[in-house]
Amino acid sequence: MNVRKVIDSDIERLLEIEKENFPDPWTKEMFLNTSADIYILLNAEEIVGYIEVMLVIDELHINNIAISDQYKGSGASKYLYDEVIKKYGKIIGVTLEVRSGNYRAIKFYEKLGFEKYGLRKNYYTNPKEDALIMWNYAKGESK
């Protein structure tokens, strides 16, 4: 597997992965206009996932991470996370929001060393749901 920055021609595949993963998926325009960094995970030449991150001084914020359905449970998400964290060097922590009812994702993040630090009421729409705020202060290193 290989990780690289997204290019415009990758966006159509990211839209497919978005639809597999999220009830309110991003549009092409959202991907093209984001100020965050997007990295894709490739298995040979196939795009199997992506992560969108934003560095804020010495903290990394994960806006989105998604893996194609056929690669879930394969370790692809952890590999993508680990490889992207390495690219940012010395960070003091990594944060994200996750739907409070997305137990599979919460369990995954906890395995990476994230802990629950707060709640954003009604953060998500379609359907309306709270977001858990999670942090990994282990300098972004997964366990």
A tleap script that builds the chain and sets N, CA, C and O, in Angstrom:
source leaprc.protein.ff14SB
mol = sequence {
  NMET ASN VAL ARG LYS VAL ILE ASP SER ASP
  ILE GLU ARG LEU LEU GLU ILE GLU LYS GLU
  ASN PHE PRO ASP PRO TRP THR LYS GLU MET
  PHE LEU ASN THR SER ALA ASP ILE TYR ILE
  LEU LEU ASN ALA GLU GLU ILE VAL GLY TYR
  ILE GLU VAL MET LEU VAL ILE ASP GLU LEU
  HIE ILE ASN ASN ILE ALA ILE SER ASP GLN
  TYR LYS GLY SER GLY ALA SER LYS TYR LEU
  TYR ASP GLU VAL ILE LYS LYS TYR GLY LYS
  ILE ILE GLY VAL THR LEU GLU VAL ARG SER
  GLY ASN TYR ARG ALA ILE LYS PHE TYR GLU
  LYS LEU GLY PHE GLU LYS TYR GLY LEU ARG
  LYS ASN TYR TYR THR ASN PRO LYS GLU ASP
  ALA LEU ILE MET TRP ASN TYR ALA LYS GLY
  GLU SER CLYS
}
set mol.1.N position { 0.840 -1.174 0.000 }
set mol.1.CA position { 0.000 0.000 0.000 }
set mol.1.C position { 0.889 1.242 0.000 }
set mol.1.O position { 2.032 1.226 0.456 }
set mol.2.N position { 0.310 2.314 -0.531 }
set mol.2.CA position { 1.053 3.555 -0.674 }
set mol.2.C position { 0.131 4.727 -0.345 }
set mol.2.O position { -1.074 4.668 -0.589 }
set mol.3.N position { 0.708 5.787 0.208 }
set mol.3.CA position { -0.047 6.989 0.542 }
set mol.3.C position { 0.561 8.160 -0.215 }
set mol.3.O position { 1.779 8.337 -0.241 }
set mol.4.N position { -0.314 8.964 -0.834 }
set mol.4.CA position { 0.148 10.176 -1.506 }
set mol.4.C position { -0.929 11.242 -1.413 }
set mol.4.O position { -2.079 10.954 -1.082 }
set mol.5.N position { -0.540 12.493 -1.714 }
set mol.5.CA position { -1.516 13.580 -1.732 }
set mol.5.C position { -2.479 13.391 -2.896 }
set mol.5.O position { -2.120 12.859 -3.947 }
set mol.6.N position { -3.691 13.833 -2.684 }
set mol.6.CA position { -4.731 13.724 -3.697 }
set mol.6.C position { -4.420 14.661 -4.872 }
set mol.6.O position { -3.807 15.714 -4.697 }
set mol.7.N position { -4.851 14.262 -6.051 }
set mol.7.CA position { -4.843 15.134 -7.221 }
set mol.7.C position { -6.272 15.181 -7.761 }
set mol.7.O position { -7.093 14.315 -7.459 }
set mol.8.N position { -6.552 16.201 -8.559 }
set mol.8.CA position { -7.936 16.415 -9.013 }
set mol.8.C position { -8.569 15.185 -9.660 }
set mol.8.O position { -9.765 14.945 -9.494 }
set mol.9.N position { -7.787 14.418 -10.384 }
set mol.9.CA position { -8.358 13.253 -11.064 }
set mol.9.C position { -8.764 12.132 -10.096 }
set mol.9.O position { -9.434 11.183 -10.504 }
set mol.10.N position { -8.367 12.230 -8.823 }
set mol.10.CA position { -8.755 11.244 -7.811 }
set mol.10.C position { -10.148 11.496 -7.237 }
set mol.10.O position { -10.738 10.600 -6.633 }
set mol.11.N position { -10.670 12.686 -7.418 }
set mol.11.CA position { -11.878 13.122 -6.712 }
set mol.11.C position { -13.090 12.231 -6.995 }
set mol.11.O position { -13.863 11.948 -6.080 }
set mol.12.N position { -13.269 11.792 -8.216 }
set mol.12.CA position { -14.436 10.951 -8.529 }
set mol.12.C position { -14.455 9.691 -7.667 }
set mol.12.O position { -15.512 9.285 -7.184 }
set mol.13.N position { -13.313 9.083 -7.476 }
set mol.13.CA position { -13.246 7.879 -6.623 }
set mol.13.C position { -13.519 8.238 -5.165 }
set mol.13.O position { -14.160 7.467 -4.449 }
set mol.14.N position { -13.041 9.396 -4.719 }
set mol.14.CA position { -13.306 9.815 -3.339 }
set mol.14.C position { -14.798 10.025 -3.117 }
set mol.14.O position { -15.312 9.733 -2.038 }
set mol.15.N position { -15.491 10.526 -4.128 }
set mol.15.CA position { -16.938 10.705 -4.020 }
set mol.15.C position { -17.645 9.362 -3.821 }
set mol.15.O position { -18.609 9.273 -3.062 }
set mol.16.N position { -17.167 8.326 -4.500 }
set mol.16.CA position { -17.744 6.988 -4.337 }
set mol.16.C position { -17.518 6.482 -2.911 }
set mol.16.O position { -18.427 5.928 -2.292 }
set mol.17.N position { -16.308 6.673 -2.398 }
set mol.17.CA position { -15.988 6.232 -1.034 }
set mol.17.C position { -16.816 7.026 -0.024 }
set mol.17.O position { -17.281 6.467 0.969 }
set mol.18.N position { -17.002 8.315 -0.269 }
set mol.18.CA position { -17.845 9.154 0.593 }
set mol.18.C position { -19.248 8.575 0.698 }
set mol.18.O position { -19.798 8.456 1.792 }
set mol.19.N position { -19.823 8.216 -0.443 }
set mol.19.CA position { -21.194 7.693 -0.462 }
set mol.19.C position { -21.305 6.369 0.289 }
set mol.19.O position { -22.340 6.077 0.887 }
set mol.20.N position { -20.236 5.566 0.260 }
set mol.20.CA position { -20.229 4.303 0.997 }
set mol.20.C position { -20.194 4.531 2.508 }
set mol.20.O position { -20.670 3.694 3.274 }
set mol.21.N position { -19.629 5.663 2.936 }
set mol.21.CA position { -19.315 5.859 4.345 }
set mol.21.C position { -20.173 6.854 5.109 }
set mol.21.O position { -20.323 6.732 6.325 }
set mol.22.N position { -20.736 7.830 4.423 }
set mol.22.CA position { -21.386 8.927 5.137 }
set mol.22.C position { -22.797 9.187 4.634 }
set mol.22.O position { -23.044 9.149 3.428 }
set mol.23.N position { -23.737 9.455 5.560 }
set mol.23.CA position { -25.107 9.740 5.148 }
set mol.23.C position { -25.249 11.098 4.454 }
set mol.23.O position { -26.218 11.325 3.729 }
set mol.24.N position { -24.301 11.987 4.671 }
set mol.24.CA position { -24.324 13.321 4.081 }
set mol.24.C position { -22.960 13.567 3.411 }
set mol.24.O position { -22.157 14.353 3.914 }
set mol.25.N position { -22.702 12.896 2.279 }
set mol.25.CA position { -21.360 12.928 1.689 }
set mol.25.C position { -20.971 14.291 1.117 }
set mol.25.O position { -21.815 15.100 0.731 }
set mol.26.N position { -19.667 14.505 1.080 }
set mol.26.CA position { -19.118 15.710 0.470 }
set mol.26.C position { -19.401 15.726 -1.026 }
set mol.26.O position { -19.590 14.682 -1.649 }
set mol.27.N position { -19.426 16.923 -1.587 }
set mol.27.CA position { -19.575 17.109 -3.032 }
set mol.27.C position { -18.192 17.291 -3.653 }
set mol.27.O position { -17.198 17.485 -2.954 }
set mol.28.N position { -18.156 17.223 -4.960 }
set mol.28.CA position { -16.904 17.448 -5.675 }
set mol.28.C position { -16.335 18.831 -5.349 }
set mol.28.O position { -15.131 18.980 -5.143 }
set mol.29.N position { -17.195 19.823 -5.306 }
set mol.29.CA position { -16.763 21.191 -5.015 }
set mol.29.C position { -16.138 21.295 -3.623 }
set mol.29.O position { -15.165 22.024 -3.429 }
set mol.30.N position { -16.690 20.576 -2.672 }
set mol.30.CA position { -16.140 20.601 -1.313 }
set mol.30.C position { -14.718 20.046 -1.301 }
set mol.30.O position { -13.839 20.600 -0.642 }
set mol.31.N position { -14.494 18.955 -2.026 }
set mol.31.CA position { -13.148 18.394 -2.106 }
set mol.31.C position { -12.188 19.361 -2.797 }
set mol.31.O position { -11.057 19.554 -2.352 }
set mol.32.N position { -12.652 19.960 -3.883 }
set mol.32.CA position { -11.772 20.844 -4.656 }
set mol.32.C position { -11.469 22.155 -3.933 }
set mol.32.O position { -10.430 22.767 -4.178 }
set mol.33.N position { -12.357 22.589 -3.053 }
set mol.33.CA position { -12.197 23.886 -2.404 }
set mol.33.C position { -11.717 23.828 -0.962 }
set mol.33.O position { -11.598 24.872 -0.320 }
set mol.34.N position { -11.440 22.656 -0.440 }
set mol.34.CA position { -10.999 22.568 0.946 }
set mol.34.C position { -9.592 23.138 1.109 }
set mol.34.O position { -8.759 23.036 0.209 }
set mol.35.N position { -9.346 23.735 2.259 }
set mol.35.CA position { -8.001 24.231 2.559 }
set mol.35.C position { -7.187 23.183 3.308 }
set mol.35.O position { -6.014 23.403 3.608 }
set mol.36.N position { -7.800 22.054 3.609 }
set mol.36.CA position { -7.116 20.972 4.315 }
set mol.36.C position { -6.289 20.144 3.332 }
set mol.36.O position { -6.454 20.246 2.116 }
set mol.37.N position { -5.403 19.329 3.884 }
set mol.37.CA position { -4.612 18.383 3.089 }
set mol.37.C position { -5.383 17.076 2.987 }
set mol.37.O position { -5.932 16.592 3.977 }
set mol.38.N position { -5.423 16.512 1.798 }
set mol.38.CA position { -6.075 15.224 1.590 }
set mol.38.C position { -5.028 14.243 1.074 }
set mol.38.O position { -4.305 14.524 0.119 }
set mol.39.N position { -4.966 13.088 1.729 }
set mol.39.CA position { -4.073 12.007 1.316 }
set mol.39.C position { -4.919 10.814 0.947 }
set mol.39.O position { -5.938 10.543 1.583 }
set mol.40.N position { -4.499 10.101 -0.082 }
set mol.40.CA position { -5.218 8.893 -0.484 }
set mol.40.C position { -4.372 7.670 -0.193 }
set mol.40.O position { -3.142 7.729 -0.169 }
set mol.41.N position { -5.057 6.567 0.027 }
set mol.41.CA position { -4.421 5.280 0.224 }
set mol.41.C position { -4.644 4.452 -1.025 }
set mol.41.O position { -5.774 4.256 -1.471 }
set mol.42.N position { -3.550 3.973 -1.575 }
set mol.42.CA position { -3.597 3.174 -2.801 }
set mol.42.C position { -3.193 1.738 -2.507 }
set mol.42.O position { -2.239 1.488 -1.770 }
set mol.43.N position { -3.922 0.802 -3.088 }
set mol.43.CA position { -3.514 -0.599 -3.134 }
set mol.43.C position { -3.237 -0.872 -4.600 }
set mol.43.O position { -4.162 -0.990 -5.404 }
set mol.44.N position { -1.964 -0.971 -4.944 }
set mol.44.CA position { -1.536 -0.952 -6.341 }
set mol.44.C position { -1.984 0.398 -6.910 }
set mol.44.O position { -1.536 1.437 -6.426 }
set mol.45.N position { -2.841 0.410 -7.908 }
set mol.45.CA position { -3.313 1.671 -8.490 }
set mol.45.C position { -4.732 2.030 -8.037 }
set mol.45.O position { -5.281 3.053 -8.447 }
set mol.46.N position { -5.315 1.183 -7.193 }
set mol.46.CA position { -6.697 1.403 -6.752 }
set mol.46.C position { -6.735 2.294 -5.513 }
set mol.46.O position { -6.039 2.034 -4.532 }
set mol.47.N position { -7.545 3.337 -5.565 }
set mol.47.CA position { -7.753 4.203 -4.399 }
set mol.47.C position { -8.723 3.484 -3.474 }
set mol.47.O position { -9.857 3.189 -3.851 }
set mol.48.N position { -8.261 3.203 -2.249 }
set mol.48.CA position { -9.093 2.446 -1.312 }
set mol.48.C position { -9.535 3.278 -0.112 }
set mol.48.O position { -10.355 2.827 0.688 }
set mol.49.N position { -8.996 4.485 0.018 }
set mol.49.CA position { -9.405 5.324 1.122 }
set mol.49.C position { -8.739 6.675 1.071 }
set mol.49.O position { -7.890 6.941 0.221 }
set mol.50.N position { -9.142 7.532 2.003 }
set mol.50.CA position { -8.541 8.853 2.084 }
set mol.50.C position { -8.659 9.391 3.501 }
set mol.50.O position { -9.466 8.917 4.301 }
set mol.51.N position { -7.848 10.380 3.788 }
set mol.51.CA position { -7.912 11.107 5.042 }
set mol.51.C position { -7.729 12.580 4.728 }
set mol.51.O position { -6.872 12.952 3.927 }
set mol.52.N position { -8.531 13.406 5.356 }
set mol.52.CA position { -8.424 14.856 5.181 }
set mol.52.C position { -8.023 15.436 6.526 }
set mol.52.O position { -8.710 15.229 7.526 }
set mol.53.N position { -6.905 16.167 6.555 }
set mol.53.CA position { -6.366 16.691 7.811 }
set mol.53.C position { -6.001 18.158 7.673 }
set mol.53.O position { -5.759 18.666 6.578 }
set mol.54.N position { -5.971 18.821 8.826 }
set mol.54.CA position { -5.560 20.220 8.857 }
set mol.54.C position { -4.614 20.412 10.042 }
set mol.54.O position { -4.944 20.066 11.176 }
set mol.55.N position { -3.450 20.962 9.767 }
set mol.55.CA position { -2.487 21.257 10.819 }
set mol.55.C position { -2.781 22.645 11.375 }
set mol.55.O position { -2.824 23.627 10.634 }
set mol.56.N position { -2.983 22.713 12.687 }
set mol.56.CA position { -3.208 23.975 13.368 }
set mol.56.C position { -2.065 24.110 14.381 }
set mol.56.O position { -2.107 23.535 15.469 }
set mol.57.N position { -1.063 24.869 14.002 }
set mol.57.CA position { 0.173 25.066 14.757 }
set mol.57.C position { 0.844 23.709 14.996 }
set mol.57.O position { 1.570 23.228 14.125 }
set mol.58.N position { 0.617 23.080 16.161 }
set mol.58.CA position { 1.264 21.794 16.442 }
set mol.58.C position { 0.245 20.703 16.765 }
set mol.58.O position { 0.574 19.702 17.402 }
set mol.59.N position { -0.993 20.908 16.320 }
set mol.59.CA position { -2.044 19.921 16.495 }
set mol.59.C position { -2.629 19.572 15.128 }
set mol.59.O position { -2.814 20.438 14.273 }
set mol.60.N position { -2.912 18.305 14.947 }
set mol.60.CA position { -3.480 17.847 13.688 }
set mol.60.C position { -4.948 17.531 13.895 }
set mol.60.O position { -5.309 16.783 14.803 }
set mol.61.N position { -5.799 18.107 13.046 }
set mol.61.CA position { -7.233 17.850 13.112 }
set mol.61.C position { -7.623 16.958 11.938 }
set mol.61.O position { -7.369 17.290 10.780 }
set mol.62.N position { -8.245 15.820 12.253 }
set mol.62.CA position { -8.748 14.930 11.206 }
set mol.62.C position { -10.182 15.351 10.915 }
set mol.62.O position { -11.061 15.241 11.769 }
set mol.63.N position { -10.404 15.831 9.700 }
set mol.63.CA position { -11.753 16.226 9.282 }
set mol.63.C position { -12.552 15.022 8.799 }
set mol.63.O position { -13.738 14.897 9.105 }
set mol.64.N position { -11.916 14.151 8.056 }
set mol.64.CA position { -12.561 12.958 7.506 }
set mol.64.C position { -11.526 11.867 7.328 }
set mol.64.O position { -10.366 12.129 7.011 }
set mol.65.N position { -11.965 10.644 7.537 }
set mol.65.CA position { -11.179 9.472 7.160 }
set mol.65.C position { -12.197 8.437 6.690 }
set mol.65.O position { -13.193 8.182 7.365 }
set mol.66.N position { -11.940 7.856 5.546 }
set mol.66.CA position { -12.892 6.885 4.988 }
set mol.66.C position { -12.143 5.833 4.181 }
set mol.66.O position { -11.179 6.130 3.476 }
set mol.67.N position { -12.608 4.617 4.304 }
set mol.67.CA position { -12.035 3.476 3.599 }
set mol.67.C position { -13.161 2.788 2.835 }
set mol.67.O position { -14.285 2.676 3.324 }
set mol.68.N position { -12.845 2.335 1.645 }
set mol.68.CA position { -13.804 1.595 0.831 }
set mol.68.C position { -14.309 0.374 1.601 }
set mol.68.O position { -13.552 -0.265 2.332 }
set mol.69.N position { -15.580 0.060 1.430 }
set mol.69.CA position { -16.193 -1.046 2.165 }
set mol.69.C position { -15.395 -2.340 2.066 }
set mol.69.O position { -15.273 -3.064 3.055 }
set mol.70.N position { -14.853 -2.641 0.894 }
set mol.70.CA position { -14.165 -3.922 0.724 }
set mol.70.C position { -12.837 -3.995 1.474 }
set mol.70.O position { -12.259 -5.076 1.593 }
set mol.71.N position { -12.341 -2.858 1.982 }
set mol.71.CA position { -11.080 -2.849 2.720 }
set mol.71.C position { -11.264 -2.629 4.218 }
set mol.71.O position { -10.285 -2.591 4.962 }
set mol.72.N position { -12.492 -2.486 4.659 }
set mol.72.CA position { -12.734 -2.309 6.092 }
set mol.72.C position { -12.337 -3.578 6.835 }
set mol.72.O position { -12.617 -4.691 6.392 }
set mol.73.N position { -11.679 -3.386 7.974 }
set mol.73.CA position { -11.223 -4.525 8.765 }
set mol.73.C position { -9.902 -5.103 8.308 }
set mol.73.O position { -9.428 -6.087 8.877 }
set mol.74.N position { -9.296 -4.508 7.286 }
set mol.74.CA position { -8.044 -5.040 6.733 }
set mol.74.C position { -6.798 -4.388 7.331 }
set mol.74.O position { -5.677 -4.807 7.040 }
set mol.75.N position { -6.989 -3.365 8.164 }
set mol.75.CA position { -5.852 -2.608 8.677 }
set mol.75.C position { -5.528 -1.400 7.823 }
set mol.75.O position { -4.581 -0.671 8.118 }
set mol.76.N position { -6.299 -1.176 6.769 }
set mol.76.CA position { -6.033 -0.063 5.854 }
set mol.76.C position { -6.171 1.288 6.548 }
set mol.76.O position { -5.365 2.188 6.313 }
set mol.77.N position { -7.181 1.439 7.397 }
set mol.77.CA position { -7.389 2.716 8.097 }
set mol.77.C position { -6.218 3.033 9.011 }
set mol.77.O position { -5.739 4.167 9.040 }
set mol.78.N position { -5.755 2.042 9.756 }
set mol.78.CA position { -4.631 2.256 10.665 }
set mol.78.C position { -3.369 2.590 9.878 }
set mol.78.O position { -2.606 3.475 10.267 }
set mol.79.N position { -3.155 1.889 8.782 }
set mol.79.CA position { -1.982 2.166 7.948 }
set mol.79.C position { -2.024 3.602 7.432 }
set mol.79.O position { -1.024 4.316 7.497 }
set mol.80.N position { -3.167 4.019 6.925 }
set mol.80.CA position { -3.322 5.378 6.404 }
set mol.80.C position { -3.067 6.399 7.511 }
set mol.80.O position { -2.325 7.359 7.307 }
set mol.81.N position { -3.670 6.201 8.669 }
set mol.81.CA position { -3.471 7.104 9.809 }
set mol.81.C position { -1.988 7.185 10.173 }
set mol.81.O position { -1.430 8.277 10.279 }
set mol.82.N position { -1.357 6.037 10.362 }
set mol.82.CA position { 0.055 6.012 10.769 }
set mol.82.C position { 0.952 6.720 9.760 }
set mol.82.O position { 1.837 7.486 10.140 }
set mol.83.N position { 0.724 6.466 8.484 }
set mol.83.CA position { 1.567 7.072 7.449 }
set mol.83.C position { 1.395 8.584 7.388 }
set mol.83.O position { 2.373 9.307 7.198 }
set mol.84.N position { 0.194 9.062 7.542 }
set mol.84.CA position { -0.041 10.505 7.500 }
set mol.84.C position { 0.522 11.176 8.749 }
set mol.84.O position { 1.094 12.262 8.654 }
set mol.85.N position { 0.374 10.559 9.908 }
set mol.85.CA position { 0.944 11.127 11.138 }
set mol.85.C position { 2.456 11.296 10.981 }
set mol.85.O position { 3.009 12.307 11.412 }
set mol.86.N position { 3.118 10.335 10.379 }
set mol.86.CA position { 4.574 10.420 10.161 }
set mol.86.C position { 4.942 11.645 9.335 }
set mol.86.O position { 5.993 12.247 9.554 }
set mol.87.N position { 4.092 12.015 8.394 }
set mol.87.CA position { 4.388 13.142 7.505 }
set mol.87.C position { 4.414 14.480 8.246 }
set mol.87.O position { 5.021 15.439 7.770 }
set mol.88.N position { 3.762 14.549 9.402 }
set mol.88.CA position { 3.660 15.814 10.117 }
set mol.88.C position { 4.680 15.973 11.238 }
set mol.88.O position { 4.705 17.006 11.908 }
set mol.89.N position { 5.503 14.985 11.446 }
set mol.89.CA position { 6.591 15.128 12.402 }
set mol.89.C position { 6.135 15.405 13.813 }
set mol.89.O position { 5.301 14.682 14.358 }
set mol.90.N position { 6.680 16.455 14.410 }
set mol.90.CA position { 6.442 16.748 15.833 }
set mol.90.C position { 5.123 17.490 16.032 }
set mol.90.O position { 5.046 18.710 15.887 }
set mol.91.N position { 4.108 16.732 16.362 }
set mol.91.CA position { 2.816 17.310 16.722 }
set mol.91.C position { 2.523 16.892 18.158 }
set mol.91.O position { 2.962 15.830 18.599 }
set mol.92.N position { 1.779 17.727 18.891 }
set mol.92.CA position { 1.503 17.382 20.283 }
set mol.92.C position { 0.227 16.563 20.430 }
set mol.92.O position { 0.001 15.948 21.472 }
set mol.93.N position { -0.594 16.551 19.409 }
set mol.93.CA position { -1.822 15.780 19.506 }
set mol.93.C position { -2.598 15.775 18.217 }
set mol.93.O position { -2.349 16.557 17.300 }
set mol.94.N position { -3.555 14.861 18.178 }
set mol.94.CA position { -4.443 14.712 17.028 }
set mol.94.C position { -5.865 14.731 17.567 }
set mol.94.O position { -6.157 14.094 18.578 }
set mol.95.N position { -6.748 15.458 16.898 }
set mol.95.CA position { -8.130 15.547 17.339 }
set mol.95.C position { -9.084 15.278 16.188 }
set mol.95.O position { -8.716 15.373 15.017 }
set mol.96.N position { -10.313 14.941 16.545 }
set mol.96.CA position { -11.361 14.695 15.555 }
set mol.96.C position { -12.711 14.729 16.243 }
set mol.96.O position { -12.801 14.668 17.470 }
set mol.97.N position { -13.753 14.826 15.446 }
set mol.97.CA position { -15.116 14.628 15.907 }
set mol.97.C position { -15.649 13.367 15.232 }
set mol.97.O position { -15.316 13.068 14.085 }
set mol.98.N position { -16.479 12.638 15.964 }
set mol.98.CA position { -17.079 11.422 15.429 }
set mol.98.C position { -18.520 11.349 15.922 }
set mol.98.O position { -18.820 11.735 17.051 }
set mol.99.N position { -19.401 10.854 15.069 }
set mol.99.CA position { -20.804 10.686 15.481 }
set mol.99.C position { -20.859 9.836 16.743 }
set mol.99.O position { -20.215 8.791 16.833 }
set mol.100.N position { -21.637 10.299 17.713 }
set mol.100.CA position { -21.709 9.605 18.999 }
set mol.100.C position { -22.251 8.185 18.862 }
set mol.100.O position { -22.001 7.347 19.728 }
set mol.101.N position { -22.981 7.904 17.801 }
set mol.101.CA position { -23.513 6.568 17.577 }
set mol.101.C position { -22.675 5.700 16.647 }
set mol.101.O position { -23.068 4.578 16.329 }
set mol.102.N position { -21.543 6.199 16.214 }
set mol.102.CA position { -20.683 5.437 15.304 }
set mol.102.C position { -19.706 4.604 16.142 }
set mol.102.O position { -18.521 4.921 16.242 }
set mol.103.N position { -20.227 3.546 16.730 }
set mol.103.CA position { -19.460 2.743 17.678 }
set mol.103.C position { -18.246 2.080 17.049 }
set mol.103.O position { -17.208 1.949 17.698 }
set mol.104.N position { -18.359 1.664 15.803 }
set mol.104.CA position { -17.221 1.038 15.126 }
set mol.104.C position { -16.052 2.021 15.003 }
set mol.104.O position { -14.903 1.667 15.263 }
set mol.105.N position { -16.361 3.256 14.605 }
set mol.105.CA position { -15.308 4.269 14.465 }
set mol.105.C position { -14.727 4.640 15.833 }
set mol.105.O position { -13.514 4.795 15.972 }
set mol.106.N position { -15.584 4.779 16.829 }
set mol.106.CA position { -15.108 5.131 18.172 }
set mol.106.C position { -14.145 4.062 18.686 }
set mol.106.O position { -13.091 4.383 19.235 }
set mol.107.N position { -14.505 2.808 18.508 }
set mol.107.CA position { -13.637 1.701 18.942 }
set mol.107.C position { -12.300 1.748 18.194 }
set mol.107.O position { -11.249 1.527 18.795 }
set mol.108.N position { -12.336 2.032 16.900 }
set mol.108.CA position { -11.109 2.152 16.099 }
set mol.108.C position { -10.229 3.274 16.643 }
set mol.108.O position { -9.029 3.085 16.844 }
set mol.109.N position { -10.826 4.438 16.878 }
set mol.109.CA position { -10.045 5.571 17.376 }
set mol.109.C position { -9.467 5.280 18.758 }
set mol.109.O position { -8.335 5.666 19.049 }
set mol.110.N position { -10.225 4.614 19.598 }
set mol.110.CA position { -9.709 4.265 20.926 }
set mol.110.C position { -8.514 3.321 20.812 }
set mol.110.O position { -7.573 3.426 21.598 }
set mol.111.N position { -8.535 2.408 19.852 }
set mol.111.CA position { -7.390 1.510 19.640 }
set mol.111.C position { -6.147 2.292 19.197 }
set mol.111.O position { -5.018 1.871 19.452 }
set mol.112.N position { -6.365 3.430 18.536 }
set mol.112.CA position { -5.241 4.273 18.112 }
set mol.112.C position { -4.717 5.145 19.252 }
set mol.112.O position { -3.687 5.804 19.106 }
set mol.113.N position { -5.414 5.152 20.374 }
set mol.113.CA position { -4.987 5.940 21.516 }
set mol.113.C position { -5.817 7.182 21.777 }
set mol.113.O position { -5.484 7.968 22.664 }
set mol.114.N position { -6.888 7.375 21.025 }
set mol.114.CA position { -7.757 8.529 21.238 }
set mol.114.C position { -8.604 8.324 22.488 }
set mol.114.O position { -8.979 7.203 22.834 }
set mol.115.N position { -8.895 9.447 23.158 }
set mol.115.CA position { -9.774 9.443 24.316 }
set mol.115.C position { -10.873 10.475 24.102 }
set mol.115.O position { -10.686 11.461 23.389 }
set mol.116.N position { -12.020 10.233 24.729 }
set mol.116.CA position { -13.148 11.162 24.629 }
set mol.116.C position { -12.882 12.364 25.530 }
set mol.116.O position { -12.554 12.213 26.707 }
set mol.117.N position { -13.030 13.568 24.956 }
set mol.117.CA position { -12.778 14.786 25.714 }
set mol.117.C position { -13.959 15.730 25.777 }
set mol.117.O position { -13.927 16.688 26.550 }
set mol.118.N position { -14.983 15.503 25.006 }
set mol.118.CA position { -16.113 16.416 25.044 }
set mol.118.C position { -17.195 15.990 24.080 }
set mol.118.O position { -17.107 14.950 23.428 }
set mol.119.N position { -18.223 16.826 24.008 }
set mol.119.CA position { -19.386 16.543 23.184 }
set mol.119.C position { -19.841 17.825 22.513 }
set mol.119.O position { -19.921 18.872 23.156 }
set mol.120.N position { -20.137 17.752 21.237 }
set mol.120.CA position { -20.751 18.866 20.507 }
set mol.120.C position { -22.193 18.457 20.225 }
set mol.120.O position { -22.448 17.561 19.420 }
set mol.121.N position { -23.133 19.120 20.895 }
set mol.121.CA position { -24.548 18.795 20.746 }
set mol.121.C position { -25.027 19.132 19.336 }
set mol.121.O position { -24.721 20.197 18.800 }
set mol.122.N position { -25.791 18.199 18.741 }
set mol.122.CA position { -26.408 18.389 17.424 }
set mol.122.C position { -25.421 18.858 16.354 }
set mol.122.O position { -25.768 19.658 15.486 }
set mol.123.N position { -24.209 18.362 16.425 }
set mol.123.CA position { -23.146 18.760 15.488 }
set mol.123.C position { -23.441 18.284 14.064 }
set mol.123.O position { -23.212 19.007 13.095 }
set mol.124.N position { -23.942 17.079 13.958 }
set mol.124.CA position { -24.216 16.495 12.646 }
set mol.124.C position { -25.680 16.677 12.264 }
set mol.124.O position { -26.563 16.752 13.119 }
set mol.125.N position { -25.910 16.745 10.957 }
set mol.125.CA position { -27.263 16.751 10.417 }
set mol.125.C position { -27.408 15.531 9.521 }
set mol.125.O position { -26.417 14.911 9.137 }
set mol.126.N position { -28.639 15.194 9.194 }
set mol.126.CA position { -28.913 14.117 8.228 }
set mol.126.C position { -28.242 12.795 8.599 }
set mol.126.O position { -27.369 12.355 7.850 }
set mol.127.N position { -28.583 12.149 9.679 }
set mol.127.CA position { -29.526 12.576 10.707 }
set mol.127.C position { -28.833 13.427 11.776 }
set mol.127.O position { -27.610 13.410 11.916 }
set mol.128.N position { -29.649 14.165 12.520 }
set mol.128.CA position { -29.125 15.002 13.593 }
set mol.128.C position { -28.518 14.099 14.665 }
set mol.128.O position { -29.136 13.131 15.110 }
set mol.129.N position { -27.292 14.441 15.067 }
set mol.129.CA position { -26.606 13.610 16.057 }
set mol.129.C position { -25.491 14.416 16.715 }
set mol.129.O position { -24.915 15.319 16.108 }
set mol.130.N position { -25.201 14.075 17.957 }
set mol.130.CA position { -24.092 14.706 18.669 }
set mol.130.C position { -22.767 14.165 18.144 }
set mol.130.O position { -22.703 13.080 17.566 }
set mol.131.N position { -21.711 14.951 18.362 }
set mol.131.CA position { -20.355 14.517 18.008 }
set mol.131.C position { -19.536 14.379 19.276 }
set mol.131.O position { -19.573 15.245 20.150 }
set mol.132.N position { -18.805 13.294 19.370 }
set mol.132.CA position { -17.810 13.153 20.421 }
set mol.132.C position { -16.544 13.853 19.940 }
set mol.132.O position { -16.142 13.700 18.787 }
set mol.133.N position { -15.921 14.616 20.827 }
set mol.133.CA position { -14.616 15.205 20.534 }
set mol.133.C position { -13.593 14.258 21.132 }
set mol.133.O position { -13.643 13.949 22.322 }
set mol.134.N position { -12.667 13.800 20.306 }
set mol.134.CA position { -11.654 12.861 20.764 }
set mol.134.C position { -10.267 13.435 20.497 }
set mol.134.O position { -10.044 14.142 19.515 }
set mol.135.N position { -9.353 13.115 21.390 }
set mol.135.CA position { -7.960 13.555 21.271 }
set mol.135.C position { -7.026 12.377 21.488 }
set mol.135.O position { -7.305 11.468 22.269 }
set mol.136.N position { -5.918 12.420 20.776 }
set mol.136.CA position { -4.803 11.516 21.020 }
set mol.136.C position { -3.602 12.407 21.308 }
set mol.136.O position { -3.027 13.005 20.398 }
set mol.137.N position { -3.229 12.490 22.583 }
set mol.137.CA position { -2.101 13.317 22.985 }
set mol.137.C position { -0.795 12.540 23.041 }
set mol.137.O position { 0.205 13.048 23.547 }
set mol.138.N position { -0.794 11.334 22.534 }
set mol.138.CA position { 0.429 10.531 22.507 }
set mol.138.C position { 1.286 10.951 21.317 }
set mol.138.O position { 1.869 10.117 20.626 }
set mol.139.N position { 1.349 12.280 21.091 }
set mol.139.CA position { 2.111 12.880 19.989 }
set mol.139.C position { 1.709 12.290 18.654 }
set mol.139.O position { 2.521 12.192 17.734 }
set mol.140.N position { 0.433 11.894 18.554 }
set mol.140.CA position { -0.084 11.393 17.300 }
set mol.140.C position { 0.344 9.996 16.957 }
set mol.140.O position { 0.044 9.511 15.866 }
set mol.141.N position { 1.048 9.324 17.869 }
set mol.141.CA position { 1.506 7.982 17.579 }
set mol.141.C position { 0.400 6.996 17.936 }
set mol.141.O position { -0.205 7.097 19.003 }
set mol.142.N position { 0.137 6.046 17.049 }
set mol.142.CA position { -0.863 5.033 17.377 }
set mol.142.C position { -0.218 3.947 18.218 }
set mol.142.O position { 0.999 3.764 18.191 }
set mol.143.N position { -1.042 3.232 18.961 }
set mol.143.CA position { -0.531 2.175 19.852 }
set mol.143.C position { -0.438 0.864 19.129 }
set mol.143.O position { -0.030 -0.137 19.716 }
savepdb mol mol.pdb
quit
